Amino acid sequence: MKKPSYYISTLSAAALFVAAGDLSAQSTTVTEKQIQTSSGTGSSVTVTKGSVTEFTPGSQTVYIRSTTSPEPVRYAVTEQTTIVDQAGQPVAIETIRAGVPAEVHYVTTGDSTVASRIVVNTTAATAPAPVAVPAPAPVTSTEKTTTTTSRPITTDEIDAEQERLEEKREAEDERLEKLREAAEEAEE
């Protein structure tokens, strides 16, 4: 049975995608290449290799800086965009984060570049994310101010305080005497 040429073209393009994924794991010198697909519309898929500079899940935009371009390039992420690892296995969108090496397969339509496939380097994606160190809390100082107003102490107040201290001293002496007696009885 003869297969339609569209089917064969699609299989050829898929084989090229797989080959491109295998090459990316082996060589870092290939940074950009064009793969022509014969989808009948005349559009071509371009593959760019670089690293993610910015991506927020749900934002529908990923920025990739390639080795050929000093400025990051914006790619639209749609529901049709597939996100895979180097082996072609689907991965969670959360594996795309800043600093992770990635390869973007995209189509340019008018002024927009739409990612059809993103190959994420999962060995770099599983590395621990950088930890944000919080800025030190501002130092606040509290001063306690006590205001004392003084008045002359009367002799009656002095006598009362001396009496109170004398009573306290006598009570402590009695307690110590009881402890000595208890210790002597225990020794006997």
C-alpha positions in Angstrom: 0.0 0.0 0.0 1.4 3.4 -1.0 1.4 6.0 1.8 0.4 9.6 1.0 3.4 12.0 0.6 2.1 14.1 3.5 2.4 11.1 5.8 5.9 10.5 4.7 6.9 14.2 5.0 5.5 14.3 8.5 7.4 11.2 9.5 10.6 12.7 8.0 10.1 15.9 9.9 9.5 13.9 13.1 12.7 11.9 12.5 14.6 15.2 12.1 13.2 16.5 15.3 14.4 13.4 17.1 17.8 13.6 15.5 18.0 17.3 16.5 17.2 16.3 20.1 19.9 13.6 20.1 22.5 16.1 18.6 21.7 18.6 21.3 22.7 16.2 24.0 26.0 15.4 22.2 27.2 18.8 20.9 27.0 22.4 22.0 28.4 23.8 18.8 25.2 23.6 16.8 23.2 26.6 17.9 20.6 27.2 15.2 19.4 25.3 12.2 16.4 25.2 9.9 14.3 22.2 9.4 11.8 22.4 6.5 8.5 20.7 6.8 6.2 20.2 3.9 3.0 21.0 5.7 1.6 22.4 2.5 1.5 25.9 4.0 5.1 26.8 3.2 6.0 27.5 6.8 9.3 26.3 8.2 10.3 25.3 11.7 13.5 26.8 13.1 15.4 25.3 16.0 17.3 27.6 18.4 19.5 26.4 21.2 20.3 28.5 24.2 19.2 29.0 27.8 16.0 30.3 29.4 16.3 33.8 30.7 12.7 34.3 31.8 9.6 32.1 32.1 6.6 32.2 34.4 4.2 29.2 34.1 0.9 30.5 32.8 2.5 33.6 31.2 2.5 32.0 27.7 5.9 33.5 27.0 9.4 32.1 27.3 12.6 34.1 26.7 15.6 32.3 25.3 19.1 33.7 24.9 21.0 31.8 22.2 24.7 31.9 21.7 24.2 33.7 18.4 22.1 36.5 19.9 23.1 38.7 22.8 19.5 39.7 23.5 16.9 37.1 24.7 14.2 36.3 22.1 10.5 36.0 23.0 8.6 32.9 22.1 4.9 32.4 22.5 3.9 29.2 24.3 0.5 27.8 23.3 -1.6 24.8 24.3 -0.1 23.0 21.2 3.5 23.6 22.4 5.0 20.3 23.6 7.6 20.4 26.4 9.9 17.4 26.5 13.3 16.3 27.9 16.4 15.3 25.8 15.0 11.8 25.3 11.7 13.2 24.0 9.7 12.3 27.1 7.0 14.9 28.1 8.0 16.9 31.2 6.1 19.4 33.4 6.1 23.0 32.4 7.6 23.8 35.7 11.0 22.4 34.5 11.3 25.5 32.4 13.0 28.2 34.5 15.7 30.8 34.2 19.2 29.4 33.6 18.1 26.0 32.2 19.5 25.1 28.8 16.7 24.6 26.3 16.1 24.1 22.6 13.1 25.8 21.0 11.5 24.6 17.8 9.4 27.5 16.5 7.5 28.9 13.6 7.5 32.6 12.7 4.0 33.8 11.8 3.8 37.5 11.0 5.4 39.4 13.9 5.2 36.5 16.4 7.4 33.5 17.0 5.4 30.5 18.3 7.1 27.7 20.0 5.9 24.3 18.8 8.3 22.3 20.9 10.6 23.1 23.8 13.4 20.6 24.7 14.5 21.2 28.2 17.8 19.9 29.6 16.4 18.0 32.6 19.8 17.4 34.1 20.1 21.2 34.5 16.4 21.5 35.4 16.6 19.1 38.3 19.5 21.1 39.9 18.3 22.9 42.9 16.9 26.3 42.2 18.9 29.3 43.4 17.8 30.3 46.9 16.7 33.9 47.3 18.4 35.3 50.3 16.1 37.8 52.0 17.4 41.2 52.8 18.2 41.8 56.4 15.4 43.3 58.4 15.9 46.9 59.2 17.4 47.4 62.6 15.2 49.3 65.0 16.3 50.5 68.4 14.1 51.2 71.3 15.1 53.5 74.0 13.5 53.4 77.4 13.4 56.7 79.2 12.6 56.9 82.9 11.8 60.2 84.5 12.3 60.4 88.2 11.2 63.2 90.3 12.9 63.4 93.6 11.9 64.7 97.0 13.7 64.6 100.2 13.4 61.4 102.2 12.0 61.9 105.7 13.6 60.4 108.7 10.4 58.5 109.4 10.8 56.8 105.9 14.4 56.0 106.7 13.5 54.5 110.1 10.7 52.4 108.5 13.1 51.0 105.9 15.7 50.1 108.5 13.1 48.3 110.6 11.9 46.3 107.5 15.5 45.3 106.7 16.1 44.3 110.3 13.0 42.1 110.4 14.1 40.5 107.1 17.6 39.9 108.5 16.2 38.3 111.7 13.8 36.0 109.7 16.8 34.8 107.6 18.9 34.2 110.7 16.1 32.1 112.1 15.8 30.1 108.9 19.5 29.4 108.8 19.5 28.3 112.5 16.7 25.8 111.8 18.6 24.4 108.9 21.8 24.0 111.0 19.8 22.2 113.8 18.2 19.9 111.1 21.6 19.1 109.7 23.0 18.3 113.2 20.0 16.0 114.0 20.5 14.2 110.7 24.2 13.6 111.4 23.4 12.0 114.8 
